[in-house]
């Protein structure tokens, strides 16, 4: 896992910052208002194939609204966004087939077994028969969960559940996966293992769009955007952001920016 | 496997896995029918009667015999004086007391005889029925002895429920209640649960369309509700011989229509409530209570105050119960029930539209 070690000390790693024509997620002046409240205010960015993109911001900064627009749940008030080749405003249903999603709240069914959960999500994304079976076996083997197939998910430790949820979100091989605070409430060791899964997915070409409250995790991202009051205040590699702000950690970068926010 | 099929399978698994809830749901119609059938009877039968007969002459002895011969009454005691009789009523040792005058035979010849019937007014309907029965027995006895025929002989016949059996009347209402409970309450809880755990969000970002989610949610409950409808009818027939005079097909079709209404209401309630608890309370208050109290099931609509009678018209169960009573007891069909069927169809169309729209709107809010 060479990529892994690179990223833990990612300050020196050069990152292609303009994802350019092969951008998997591309937002232009994307805006969403609720009445006279502007939740997301003309944000623009590109995320490339296989990139780990950190999407940070204090609570209420507009992250969730932005993700809801990018996943086709919410239509933009103005501006545009292209996700996996489709426009969020005109063809949200085509996007849904191309993306994976994992929310901060654990989202598998506790009363179903591991196998039943995997079959359900696979089926929803149109996987069937032996293909679904092969992918299920491959996935459980990779996680070392083969013996858990018949277990109810409700009985598993939280960290296992989250690894499982992430793998399920990747089962249909989406071009981009949205992770909304995926590691909330998990111990540092499990978080670290979780990030190894993220790098592995990115290494295979899946774009990872991740929000987090843990600033050490922000350091693991290829690039990071920081939202304050609906606006993207900063967007760059963690290394360059730290240099620009003249601080030692992403935590300090975040604090400097978020301090100016009015909504949090 | 199509996305929709996977979804229905998953929903069915949830239901089958929760064995306790499933057992309760399947047993519910059986328990309800037996409970209502045996416990809540309005028929007058085996009334424990105390007769106070101070004169104890030939005439009064005949009357006592007549009461004994009536299946509605069982003469517990004949007392010589009225002292203590009311106490027996108060202690609940008797259901009614008949007090005859001291000189019964003589005053009867003179045509001035008076008898008093005491009943326990706490159970008002029952007391009324007992009074009527007692009067009827005395009336018959009188007609047999005075040698004088009454000027007009009325011949009351209760049509469509000739024996006035109460079980015939509660089964349609019970059917409405059971279907409402299973369809609306269980659907509302099931969608609210996905909201609570966050899985709904996952479904919404998946390729499943909102309409598929709604239909997939209600399909297993539709089957469950239908099973319950059939259980209710079968148990009612086996235990109480409740008849189905009209078309069974029309009865089941109407039940299906009503289930659709209830399911749509369940979906609507779930979109408006934050969690399972809220969904449950909303269903109980907004739907189950009116289904019990404002549908003609428990209280007759004709004896409600006018404003409340208007409210009963928007309660779907009101129309469903009218349809079911018509089919089961009167044996009538579409030719007489088309208005009720049309109203229920309209309600179904309206509620399905509103609830699916409300479900989709939630996403854009």
Interface residues (C-beta under 8 A of the other chain):
Chain A: X71 X72 X73 X74 X75 X93 X96 X97 X99 X101 X103 X104 X105 X106 X107 X108 X109 X110 X111 X112 X116 X119 X120 X121 X122 X123 X124 X125 X126 X128 X132 X178
Chain B: X1 X2 X3 X5 X6 X7 X9 X10 X13 X14 X17 X18 X197 X198 X199 X201 X202 X203 X204 X205 X206 X207 X208 X209 X363 X364
